[in-house]
């Protein structure tokens, strides 16, 4: 099993885009017992990946409760870098 942060990054090489909640839902089956699989920590991982040039914001929307969801995606160079260092 990969470290959680690696799994978060790797997820973005398999989807067009995702928000924090979608990442949590996708990883819950394998990482559900990890304390860091929560909105705050996953968002911090996504923002760090963005700051490091691996991900970029793709869009924003308000959910049904009026809470802002930020969507991220791995651009080609970011996905290539992720795949180079994190193998399946």
TANOR-V980941 format. One record per pair of residues at least 12 apart in sequence whose ideal C-beta (glycine too) atoms are under 7 Angstrom apart, sorted by the first residue. I is the first residue (numbers start at 1). J is the second residue. D is the distance in whole Angstrom. If there is no record, write none. Layout:
# TANOR-V980941
((I,J,D) (I,J,D))
This chain:
# TANOR-V980941
((1,30,7) (2,86,7) (4,31,6) (4,34,5) (4,36,6) (4,37,6) (5,45,5) (6,86,5) (7,27,6) (7,31,6) (8,23,6) (8,42,6) (8,45,5) (9,49,6) (9,54,6) (9,82,5) (9,86,6) (10,82,6) (10,86,5) (11,23,6) (11,26,6) (11,27,7) (12,55,6) (12,72,7) (12,73,7) (12,74,4) (12,82,7) (13,74,6) (13,79,5) (13,82,5) (13,83,6) (16,73,6) (17,58,5) (17,71,5) (17,72,6) (17,73,4) (18,71,7) (18,72,7) (19,69,4) (19,70,6) (19,71,5) (20,39,5) (20,42,5) (20,43,5) (20,46,6) (21,69,7) (23,42,5) (24,37,6) (24,39,7) (24,42,6) (46,72,5) (50,72,7) (53,78,6) (54,74,7) (54,78,4) (54,81,6) (54,82,6) (55,72,5) (55,73,7) (55,74,6) (55,78,6) (56,72,7) (56,73,6) (56,75,6) (57,70,6) (57,71,7) (57,72,6) (58,71,5) (58,72,6) (58,73,4) (59,71,5))
